[in-house]
């Protein structure tokens, strides 16, 4: 009995709070976009969680000449995948309460102390607290405004002295994640018994739940509308249905092309090339052989790379001891240390030596850039840990075919096997070393064929003539 009473009480509390009988339905309507449809006995909510770094994702505001349209009409006219209504506005001339913009042309009201602009530009998305003022910055090309700010730094803003916030209304809201890589667009239906609407506190909780750190309320009431894929998917509260509004925010999510507003991270790199390795990057080595070369990466992030701090480390898994580590490395998991600062847009070179393992076989090592004590580049902007890799094939020289080399070659092979020079062993055909950027920036080489029988005479002469120093395999 006590358990049944507790369940009934919990259900009553849930009904009062508007979360009764919640049923969340998630879908992926477009590349980089997740849709939440949440239905309870008292609420109907639609939200889009947008990956601003997904290919083809971009946002668009409304031009002055495009004002006074329904959200569905505007979304369809610009070829968007989805759209929501925008700012509070005047019915007299459909001018907006705060600044709005398309393609850098700003119109509407001023950025006063009760306006929170949401702005998009090249590789950037920003939202501002409503009290900030100052107007859209020069980089901001697409802008929509609203009020008030309901979430800031992951904490709800206290707007409980504002009747706009304490009363339940249909709501349209937007939010950005702290790293500015995720946009939330939400519409909460209202003014119906089974669609009561939200307060600003409830709205801030929803935005935070969906990954936003900062968020604001847009025009609500009968204006609140979400259009997606050719249909209005929310329930506008006006008796006549969807309302004509002043401005809008349109979402493009085509799956191809640049991510227009993906922020440039502090640490990001692009593989440029390699050099210095004997015979190019096509290496097949003798056991214990040392070879020296370099890898070059372009700094595509915002922060400079610092000498002695930015390094080339082993990955997949991170920080493991490399099979071909060399004594000159700062550690068995750090192939190279940057010797000079590299500004954004410049190329940094990582020189290092590898030592082929003594045992014949193939050795695959992945590597990535790391700012020691701060971040791996794959955690910031890339490349991924799996992208850049080197594969070393250590030759197995084996015993030469009968009659090919005779005693001299046999003696040389024995000397090498005993450790003199560190290059003895057997021969077998193998695959060459590869330095590859799987994202398309690297280079790969074909497998080396098995050495023809006549090459044994050459190898025998080289091995017999070697002293204690190392000698690379002719290629």
N, C-alpha and C positions, 0 to 999 in steps of 0.2 A: 504493500500500500504506500509506504513512504517513497518507494522508487517511482511509482506512478504519479504521486503528487509532485515530486521533483521534476519529472518529465513534463507535466502539465505546466508547472511554473516556468520552466525554461522555454517552453513553446510560447507562453504568453509574453515573456520578456522579448523573445525574438520577434513576435508580431509587432510589439510596440516599437522596437528599434528598426523595423522595416527589413529584417533579414529572414523572415519566416519562409520556410519551404524553399530555400534558395536552390536554384538550379542553374549552374554555370555551363555554358556551351562555348567551347573554343573552336575556332576554325582558322584557316590560313587562306583568306580570299585572294591575296596578291603576294608576289614575292617581297619578303621583308616586312609583311604586315600580318599581325595576329588580331583576330576579332574576338572580343568577349561579348556574349549576350547573356545577361543575368536577369532571371525572372524570379520574383518572389510573389507572395500573396499581396504585397503592397507596392512593389517597385518593378519597373522595366528599364533596364539599362543597356546601352550599347557603347562599347569602347573599342578603339583601335590602338594597338601598341605597335609603333612604327620604328623599325630599325633605320636610323638615318644614314647608316653606312652600307646599307644593302644596295646593290646595283640598280640604277634607274629610279631611286627614290628622290623626290623633290617636292617642295611646297610652293604654293602660289597664292598671293593675295589678290585683291580686287582693284582694278584700275578705276579711276574716277568715272570714266565713261561707261563702266560696267555696273555701276551702282543700281539699286532698285530692281533686284531680281530675286526670284525664289532660289533657295540653295540648290535645288535639283536642276533648275534651268542654268544656273551659273556652272555647276559641275559638268553638265553635259556639254555646254557651249565651249569649254576650254579643254575638253577631252580628258578630264581627270578620272581617276579610279574612285575617289571618294571626296566628300566635301562636308563641311559644317558651317553653320552661320557664324557671323563675326561679332562686331562691336555693337554696343548700344548706339542708337541713332535717332535723328529727328525725322518725323514724318513730313515736315515742311519741305525739305529738299533732299532728304535721305543722306545728309552729311553725318559723319560718325562722331561720337563723343571724343575719341582719342585718335591719334595718327594711324593711318592705314596707307599701304603702298603696294604697288606692283612695278617690277622692273626699275626700282629706284625712284619712281615718281610718287612723292608723298602727297597725300591729300587728307582731308578730314580735320578733326580738332587738334588741339595742341596736346603736348605731353604734360598735363598738369599733375598735381600731386594726388589725384585719385584715378590714375590711369596706369595700367601695366602693359606695356607693349611686348609682344612676342615677335622676334625678328629673325629672318633667315637671309643668309648671304653665302658667298663662295666659301665652302669648307667651314661654315660657322652657323650656329643656332644659339640664340640667347633669349632669356626672359628677364624682365626687370621688376623689382618691387614697385608697387603702385605709387609710393611716395617719392621715388627717385627723381623723376623729371628729367629734363635735358634733351628730350626728343630723339628720334632715330639717328644712329650714327651713320657715317658715309658708307660703310660696308653693307648696311642693311638694305636689301633690295625688295624683300617681301615682308610686309608687316600687317599684323592684326592686333587690335588692342582690346582690353576689357578691364573689369574691376569687380571686386578687389582681389589682391593677392590672397590666396587661401592657404598656400603651403610654401615654406621657405627654409632651405637647408634641411629638409626632411622633417621639419616641425610645423604643426598647424599654426596659422596666424590667428590672433584673437580679433575676430570681427563681430563679436557678440553684442556690441552696441549699435550695430547697423541692422535695421529691420529687413533690408535686402537679403541679409545672411541668415537671420534667425527664423524667418518665415520659410515654410516649404514652398519651393517653386520647381517647375521644370528647369533644368540646368544644362548649359553647354560649358565645357571646361577644357583647358589644355594644360599640359605639364611637360617638363623636360627632366631627364635624369641628370645626376650630378656631373657626369662626364659629357653631357650634351650629345650622346649618341642615340638616345631613345626619346621619341615624342609620344605623348599620350593625348588622344582626342576622345572626349567622352560626352555623351548626351544622356541625361536622366529625364525620363518622361514624368509628367505630373498633372495635377489638377483633375484627377480621376480617382475613384475609390480604390482601384487596384494599381494606381500609379500616383503615389502621393507626392513625389518630388523629394528633393534633398535640401537640407540646410548647408551652409558653407562648411561647417565642421564635418558633416558627412561627406561632402564633396572632397575636402582635403584628405580624408581617410581613404577614399576611393583612389585618388591620384597617387597617393603614397603606396597603396597596395599594388598598383600596376607599375611601379618602378620609378615614378617621378620624385624628384627632390624639391623642385620648385613648380608652382602651378597657380593658375588664376581662373577666375570665373569670367565667362563671356556673357553676352546678352542671353537672357533666358526667357522664361514664360512662353508665350506663343511663338517666339522666334526660334526656340530650340529645335534644331532639325539635323539629322544625319542622313546623308544620301550616299549610297554606295552601289557600284555596279549597275547603275541605271534605275535604282529604286530608292524611295525614301524608306529606311528601315526603322526609324523611330516613329513615335506617335505624337505629332504636333498637337498642342492642346487647344488651339483656336477652333471654334465651331466650323469655320470654313476650311479647315485643313491647313496646309503649309502656308506660311506667311511670307510675303515679299519683304526682304530686308535690304539693308544698305550695302553690306560687304560680307565677305566669306573667306574661308581658308580651304583651299583645294589641295588634295594629295595626289601625286603621281607616283605610281609604283609599277613600273613596266618590266622590271627584271633585267634590263639591259642598259648599258650606258653608265655614266658616272653617278656617284652618290653626291648630289650637289652640295649638301650641307654637312657632310661627315667632317667632324673637326680634325684638324691636323694634330696628331699626338706629339708629345715632347720627344719621344724616342721612337724612330721608325727608320728603316733602312731598305735600300734596294740593291741587289747584287749587280755589280757592274762587270767584273771580269776577273781573270786569274792569269798569272804569268810566272816565269822563272823556273817552273818545274821542268826537269829534263825531258825533252821530247814533247813539250806542251803538257796538257793535263792528262795525256794518255800515258799513264805510268804503270809499268810492271817492274817490280823491284826484286833484287836479290835479298836473301835473308840478312837482316842487320844493316842494310844500306841506308845511308843518310841522304836526303834530298831537301833542297830549300826552294821555296817559292813564295807567292803571296796571293791574297784575295783582296779585292777592292769592293767597297760598298759606298753608295751615295747616301748622304745624310738627307733623308726626306722628311724629317721631323722638324719641330720648332726649336729644340734645344741643341746647343753645341755639344759635340763629343769631346770629352776631356782626356788629355794624354795621361796614361797611367791608371785611368779609371774605367774607360771603355775597353772591353776585351772581347776576344773571340773564345767562347767556351763550348764545351761538349754538351750536346743535348740528346734527347731520345734514349735514355732519360738524361735529364740535366745533371751536370757535374760528375758524371761517371769518368773513371780513368780511361783514357783513350788507348786503344790497342797499339797505336804507333806513336805514343808519347815520346818526346825527346828530352834529354837532360837540360836543354836550354830553356824549356818552358818554365813559367813561374809556378806551375803545378801540373799534375797529370791530366787535369780537366780544363786547363787554360792554354789554348794553342798559341795565342798571340796577345800582346798588349799594345794599344795604340800609342805611338811615339810622339804624336803631335795633335793639337786641337784641330777639330774639323767643324767648320761652321755649317749651318743648314744650307743645302744646295751644293755643297762641295763633296769631294770624294776622299775617303780615308783608306789607307793601305795597311794591311795587316801582314807583316812578314813573319814567316816561321819555318822551322825545319821539322821534318818528320823522320822517324827511324823505323824502317820496316821490321816487323816482328821476325824472330828467328825461325819460327815454324812456318812452312809453306802453307798457303791457303788464301782465302779472300777475307778482307777486313773492311767492314763498312762503319763509318763514323759520321754522325750528324753534328752540325755545329751552328751556333747562332751568336749574335751579339748580345752582350750584357753590360749594363752600367753597374759596376760592382756596388753592392749594398743598396741599390735603388730599384732596378727593374731589369728583367729580361725583355728584349725588344718585342718578343712574341706576345708578351702580356700588355704591351703598350700600343704598338701599331703594326708590328710585323717586321720581318717575315716570320712565318710559323716555324716552330722548332724542327719540323720535318723537311723543310725546303732545301737547305744547303747541305750537301753531303759529299763525302770523299770515300771512294772504295779503292783499296790497295790490294793488288794481287801479288803475293810473294811467290816467286818461281820455285818450283821443285825441280832441280837440275837432274837428279837421279843418276843412274849409271848410263854412260853412253852406249850406243849400239856396238856390238862386238866388232873389233877391227877398225873402229872409227878414229880413236884417239891414241890408243896404246898407253904405255907406261907413264909418259909425262903428264898426260891429261889425268890419269888415275891418281898420280901423286898430288896434282893440284887440287883435285876434288877432296882428297883426304885431308890436305892442309886446311882447306876451307871448312870442312866438317869439324876439324878439331878446334876451330875458333880463330885461327889466324886470319885476320882481315874480316871475319864475321860474314863471309859471303858464300860458304859452301852449301851443299844440299843437292837435291835432285831436281830435274826439269820435267815439267809437264805443261801442256798448253793451258792458258788462263785468260781471264777477262781483265781488261785494262782498268786502271783507276779512272773514276769519273768525278768531276766536280760539277754538280748539277743544281740549278735553281728550278724546281718543278713548276714554279709560277711562270716560267718562260724567259727568265733573265739569265739563266746559266748556260752551260754548254755541256754536251755529253759526247762521248767518244765510243767508237765501235770496239768490240772485243778483239783482243790480239789473237792471231792464229798460232797454232803450235809451231815452234821453230822447225824448219826443215832439217833433215839429217846433216846437210853440209855445214850448218851453223855450229855443230859440235866442234869442228876443227877450229873455228874462230874463237868459240868460248874456251876451248882447251888452251889455245895460245894465250888468251887474255889472262886466264886463271893461273897458268904456269908462270907468266911473267910478272904477276903481282907481287908487291912486297907486303908490308904490314898495313899499308893504307887501304882505304876503301876505293872501289872503282865501280861506276855505274854500268848497268847493262846497256850495250849499244842498241839504239833503236832507230 
